[in-house]
Amino acid sequence: MKKIIVPVDFSKHSEYALEAAAAIAKQQNAELIVMHMLEMSESIFSSSSSERGEENAFMLMSANKEFETFLDQPYLEGVEVTPMVKYHKVLKEVAEVAENIGADLIVMGSRGHSDHDGVFTGSNTEKVVRYSNTPVLVMKSKPESTTFEHIVLATDFSDKSVSAIKKAIVLLAELGKKTTLLHINCPNLNFLSTDELDERISEFLSLAKLKESDVNIDRISDHTVEDGLLNYAVREKVDALSMVTHGRKGLNHYFSGSISEDVVNHSFLPVITFKL
């Protein structure tokens, strides 16, 4: 892992993300790119070029001052940090910047759904998860540790997920000590009998060129994928959740964007998402 991008709005939730990213950067000897998106007023787009230039300069100066205070943290000592300011609060741009600079991970904070504006409302975090081809780690609270003892990765063991799951296993091994691949059997979502599930897992492992002894596999039955994942996390004292998402492009299955986004919003645990 070489580069980690951290979108911030200078709130306490972005501090959680920054602290988590700093710990990971130290473990992986990675660079942190700390990105702030300036909120542009609607009036600036109809103003003259000189007025726009003055407002841009003022906002940039203010952002740089906030950066100085925000980045003055003891946990950043010894970490290579590169501040970055973007001029439009378009959350899709986070994913584009991450891809352009070759980031290995996006780490961001979220406070779930809120009536208040700001970068880290649940709906905005969902947009980053939806658009990003780069894995996204979402932090909801101050990190107690970023060396996760146990991460659970929800999967349906389909052949379409092989590539994404293999990539996820590699990155999760850098973030945690144990990763469990979890199948959640739901009554109204392609329910599988025990024999059918065993056969699917066997086919998945064959396609992925993995042995059953190479990975931890578990299964649970519940009413929804989200309920199964959250209930399993409580039962097994899991430290972080992980999912593969297909964004909004289809597959009414594990990989529908809405399921991943619901988990991101409703879980108090860190959530790591990967694009299918």
GUNU-729151 format. One record per residue: residue in three letters; x, y, z of N, C-alpha, C in turn. Coordinates in steps of 0.1 Angstrom, whole numbers, plus 5000, padded with zeros to 4 digits. Each point is the difference from the previous one (the first is absolute). Layout:
REM GUNU-729151
ALAXYZXYZXYZ/...
END
This chain:
REM GUNU-729151
MET500949885000499150125000500950125000/LYS499850094990500950124998499350135003/LYS498750014996499450135002498649985006/ILE499650085009498750005007499450144999/ILE498850024995499450134998498950015011/VAL500150125007499050035011499350134997/PRO498749994996499250124998499650055014/VAL500250135002499750065013499150134999/ASP499250025010499350135001500350075014/PHE501149955006500550065013499149975012/SER499049914998499149965011500749895008/LYS499349965011500649895009499949874992/HIS499049984991500049884993501149984990/SER500450124994501249994991501349985008/GLU500050055013501149975009500149855002/TYR498949935002500049865002500649934988/ALA499650054988500649944988501550024999/LEU500450135003501450034999500949925010/GLU499549985012500749925010500149864995/ALA499049944995500049874995500949984988/ALA500050104991500849994988501550025004/ALA500350085010501350025004500649875006/ALA499249935008500549875006500349904989/ILE499150004989500249904989501250044992/ALA500250144998501150044993501449975007/LYS500050005013501249975007500349854999/GLN498949925000500249854999500549974986/GLN499550074990500349964986501050094993/ASN500650105008500950104995499450074987/ALA498850045001499350074989499950155002/GLU499750074989499850145000498550035002/LEU499850115008498650045002499750124991/ILE499050004992499550124993498850045006/VAL500050125007498950055008499350104991/MET498849974997499250084989498850075007/HIS500050144997498950085005499350054988/MET498650005000499250054989499450135004/LEU500350114993499550135003498550014996/GLU499250055009498650024997499850134993/MET499650004987499950124992498550055001/SER499950135002498650065000499550004986/GLU498749994998499450014987500350134993/SER500150115007500150134995501450024992/ILE501049925005501350024994500049964985/PHE499249914996500049964986499450104991/SER499350105005499450114992500850135002/SER501050005008500850125002501150024990/SER500650115000501150034990501249925004/SER500949994990501249925002500950055011/SER500050145002500850065010499449965014/GLU498750015001499349965012500249865004/ARG499949914990500349865002501449975005/GLY500950084994501449985004500350045014/GLU499350115004500250055014499449905010/GLU498849954997499349905009500849875000/ASN500549964989500849884999501350015009/ALA500650124999501250025008499750015015/PHE498950065003499750015015499649865005/MET499349924993499649875004501249915001/LEU500950014991501249925000500950035012/MET500150135003500850055012499349945013/SER498750015000499349955012500249855002/ALA499949934989500249855000501449975004/ASN501050074995501449975004500250035015/LYS499450105006500150035014499449885008/GLU498849964996499449885007500849884999/PHE500649984988500949884998501150005010/GLU500650125002501250015010499649955014/THR498850045004499549965014499649864999/PHE499349964990499449864999501149904999/LEU501150034993501049904998501150015011/ASP499850085010501050015011499649905011/GLN500249874997499649895008501249915003/PRO500149965013501249925003500049864993/TYR498949954996499949874994500550014985/LEU500250124995500550024986501550014999/GLU500650005012501550015000500649884993/GLY500950024991500749904993499249954988/VAL498850064997499249964988500150114989/GLU500249964988500150094989498650054997/VAL499750125001498750064998500050104989/THR499149994990499850104989498650055001/PRO499950135003498750075000499550024985/MET498749994998499550034987498650075001/VAL499850114993498850075000499349994986/LYS498749975000499249994988498950115001/TYR499650054989499150125000498549964999/HIS499649884998498649974999499749885009/LYS498950025008499649905009499149894992/VAL500749934992499449894992500649875005/LEU499349925007500649895006500549894990/LYS499550004988500549924990501550034997/GLU500450125002501350044997501049945010/VAL499649965012500949935009500549874993/ALA499049924994500449884994500950024988/GLU499750114992500850034988501450045004/VAL500250085011501350035004500849885005/ALA499349925008500649875005500649924988/GLU499249994990500449924988501150064993/ASN500050134998501050084993501449995006/ILE500050015014501349995007500449865003/GLY499249904997500449875003499949965015/ALA499050065007499849975014499649855002/ASP500549945010499649865004498849995008/LEU499750125007498949995010499550155002/ILE498750015002499350125004499649985015/VAL500350095009499549995013499250135003/MET498849985004499150125003499149975012/GLY499650115006499149995012498650024995/SER499149955009498650024997499250005013/ARG499050095000499250015012498649944997/GLY499849934989498749954996499250114994/HIS498749974999499150104994499850115010/SER500050124995499950125008499250114993/ASP499450095007499350114994501050124997/HIS501249985006501050114998500849984988/ASP500450114993500849994988501449975005/GLY500849954990501449975003500449884991/VAL501349984999500549894992499649875005/PHE500049985013499949875006498649965005/THR499050054994498649945002500049874993/GLY499149915005499949874995499849994985/SER499150094995499750004985501350034992/ASN500850095005501250034992501149895001/THR500149935011500949895001499549894991/GLU498749984999499549904991500450034985/LYS500150134996500450034987501449964997/VAL500950025010501449964998500149844999/VAL499349935008499949865000499549954986/ARG499050074995499349964988500950024988/TYR500850114999500850044988501449945001/SER500549985011501449975001500449864996/ASN501050004991500749874996501149975010/THR500350095008501049985011499349965012/PRO500649905008499349965012499850115010/VAL498950005007499750115009499849955014/LEU500750055010499949975014499250125007/VAL498949975005499150105006500149985016/MET500450115006500150005015498850085006/LYS499449955010498950065007500450065013/SER501149965006500450045013501550015001/LYS500550055011501550005002500549865000/PRO501049984992500649865000500749965012/GLU499649885006500749945011501349944995/SER499849944988501249934994499649994985/THR501050004992499849984985500749874996/THR500549925009500449864998498849925004/PHE499149974991498849935003500249865003/GLU499549955011500249865004499249914990/HIS498850044997499149924992499250084991/ILE500149984987499250074990499149904993/VAL498750034999499149914993499750064986/LEU500149924990499850044986498849934994/ALA498950074998498749934995500249974985/THR499649884996500149964986499049904997/ASP499549994988499149904995500749884993/PHE501450015000500849904993499749984986/SER499550104993499749994986501350014992/ASP499949944987501250014992500350144996/LYS499050094999500350144997500850085010/SER500049945013500650075011501549965002/VAL500449904992501349945003501250105000/SER500150084990501150104999499950105011/ALA498850055003499950115010500349945014/ILE499549875003500349945013501549975002/LYS500649964989501549975001500750135004/LYS499750114993500650135003499750045014/ALA498849985004499650045014500749925010/ILE500249874998500749915010501550065002/VAL500650044989501450055001500150125008/LEU499150104997500050135008499649985014/LEU499049915002499549985014501149935008/ALA500849924994501149945007501050105005/GLU500150124993500950105005499450085011/LEU498750005001499350085010499649925013/GLY499949874998499549925012500749875001/LYS499849935011500749875003499249884994/LYS498650025000499249894996498950054991/THR499749944989498950044991499149874998/THR498750025002499049894998499150044989/LEU500049914990499050014989498749955005/LEU499050095000498749965005498950004990/HIS499349884999498850004991498850015009/ILE499150094996498750035007498949944992/ASN499349905005498949944993498750065004/CYS499450064990498750085003498949934992/PRO498849995006498849934995499650064986/ASN500150134998499550064987501250054991/LEU501249955002501150044993500949884995/ASN499549944990500749884995500449905011/PHE499049965007500349905011500649884995/LEU501049955007500749874996499949905011/SER499849884996500049895010501549985004/THR500249925011501449975004500849944989/ASP499549904993500749944989500350094989/GLU499050094997500250104989501150105004/LEU500050045012501050105005501449935000/ASP500149885005501349935000500549994986/GLU499249974990500449994986500550134995/ARG499250115003500450134995501450045006/ILE500249985013501250035007501249934993/SER499849874998501049924993500450054986/GLU499050044993500250064986500750135001/PHE499750085010500650135002501549985003/LEU500349915010501449985004500849954988/SER499449914992500749954988500350114990/LEU499050094997500250114991501150105006/ALA499950025013501050095006501349945003/LYS500249874997501249935002500450015015/LEU499049975009500250015014499749865006/LYS500649965010499649885008499250055012/GLU499149915004499150035011500950035013/SER501149945001500950035011500750134999/ASP499950074989500750134998499150115005/VAL498749985002499150115004499149955011/ASN499550105008498949965010498750034993/ILE499149905001498750014994498949975010/ASP499050085001498949975009498750044993/ARG498949965006498750034994499050035011/ILE498950074996499050045010498750024992/SER498949975006498750034994499350125007/ASP499450094992499350115006499050054990/HIS499250105004499050064992500650084989/THR501150075002500650094990501549985001/VAL500750044989501550005001500550095011/GLU499450125001500550105010499849945014/ASP498849955003499849945013500949895003/GLY500249914990500949895002501550045003/LEU500450104993501450055002500150075013/LEU499150085004500150075013499849915012/ASN499149904998499849915011501249915002/TYR500649964989501249915001501150085006/ALA500250134997501050085006499950015015/VAL498850015005499850005014500349875007/ARG499549894994500249875005501549965001/GLU500750034989501449964999501050115004/LYS499550115006500850115004501050054989/VAL499450034989500850044988500450155002/ASP501250034995500550145001499750094988/ALA499849944988499750084988499249914990/LEU499250074992499149934990500650034986/SER499749914991500550034986498949944991/MET499950084988499049954990500650044986/VAL499549924990500350044987498750064994/THR500250114993498850074995500050014985/HIS498950004994499950024985499450144997/GLY500050095010499550134998498549994997/ARG499650094990498650004996499749934986/LYS501049924996499949954987499249874998/GLY499449955011499249884998500349905010/LEU499849874996500249895009499250015013/ASN498749975000499250015012500449885009/HIS501250015006500649895007500850065011/TYR501049935005500950055010500650134996/PHE500350024987500850104995499250134996/SER498750015003499350124997500650115009/GLY500150124994500550115007499350035013/SER498749985000499250045012500349925012/ILE500449874998500349925012501350055006/SER501050024992501350055006499850135006/GLU499250094994499850145006499249995013/ASP499149915001499249985012500949965011/VAL500949904997500949955010500950125005/VAL500650084990500850115004499350105009/ASN498750024997499250105008499749945014/HIS499749875001499449955012500949935010/SER501249974995501049945009500850105007/PHE500349975013500950085008501549964998/LEU500149884994501449954998500550064987/PRO501450004999500650044987499549914989/VAL499850054988499549934988501050024989/ILE500449894993500950014989499249954988/THR500050084989499249964988501049994988/PHE499649904992500849984987499050004989/LYS500450054988499250004988500149874993/LEU498949944996500049884992500650034986/
END
